[in-house]
Amino acid sequence: MAYQSGIADNEIDLLDKLNLFLTTDSELVNSGDNWTEIYSGETAATATIAKRKSYAWSAPGATAGNNIYVACKTDNRISNDTYNLYFCGGTYFNVELINQPNDIFSGMLNRTQVGLFADNNPLHYWFFANNRRFIVVTKMTTVYSSCYCGFMLPNALPNEYPYPLVIAGSCNNELQRYSITTDYFASIIDPRINHFYVFTPAQSWQQFYGSKGSQTKLVYPRGIEKFYYYGNKKNQCVNCIT
């Protein structure tokens, strides 16, 4: 597994560094596990929005012909001092479907998206990657954010579960600042609603949220949701579907 850490100047520099890491890192290249850049775009700044950038990649996967598709774009709102990265995954990427450079997600088929908090100031980052997935962790002051994009290892044979794609992040697809303290902010190890998605063998997205250590003490959809409301436990009993 390849690894890199450092400091990015801002959210665009962070995305550029991630692109270079996935496509040119020596450990990934030497093992044939590097990702391929299949699209890049840039949108000029306006009076209310700073410059934005986007990339799409294809990962080789563990076997030939098992490509994995992930895209990312920066987004921002100057008035709220908000500068984030948003990741999207799907079953195929078609560049012909993109009308505007920052409309990169329209090129992803069967897509879902999540966000990673970043900043317009220097921020720490950690990258981890192999031929199936990558993980990004960011740190803004004392705040950490994380995302996971790529395949998981399911308890099933490849022909039973051919595309086990996970797209997970610290926020949903809304433009929120990293200083937010509500359930819009989460971690990939303790996600909230609309933060963690798995592509199922039924060719649809299933979201998961909660954890053993979370307030609800369950992982949805394994737990029986009727015992809970708005993240507050209503009953000490937790039933799980085995």
Secondary structure as GFF3:
##gff-version 3
##sequence-region A 1 242
A	DSSP	beta_strand	2	8	.	.	.	ID=ss1
A	DSSP	alpha_helix	11	24	.	.	.	ID=ss2
A	DSSP	alpha_helix	26	30	.	.	.	ID=ss3
A	DSSP	beta_strand	36	43	.	.	.	ID=ss4
A	DSSP	beta_strand	52	59	.	.	.	ID=ss5
A	DSSP	beta_strand	68	77	.	.	.	ID=ss6
A	DSSP	three_ten_helix	78	80	.	.	.	ID=ss7
A	DSSP	beta_strand	82	90	.	.	.	ID=ss8
A	DSSP	beta_strand	92	93	.	.	.	ID=ss9
A	DSSP	three_ten_helix	95	97	.	.	.	ID=ss10
A	DSSP	three_ten_helix	104	107	.	.	.	ID=ss11
A	DSSP	beta_strand	108	109	.	.	.	ID=ss12
A	DSSP	beta_strand	112	117	.	.	.	ID=ss13
A	DSSP	beta_strand	123	129	.	.	.	ID=ss14
A	DSSP	beta_strand	133	140	.	.	.	ID=ss15
A	DSSP	beta_strand	143	151	.	.	.	ID=ss16
A	DSSP	beta_strand	165	168	.	.	.	ID=ss17
A	DSSP	beta_strand	196	199	.	.	.	ID=ss18
A	DSSP	beta_strand	205	207	.	.	.	ID=ss19
A	DSSP	three_ten_helix	225	227	.	.	.	ID=ss20
A	DSSP	beta_strand	228	229	.	.	.	ID=ss21
A	DSSP	beta_strand	232	233	.	.	.	ID=ss22
###
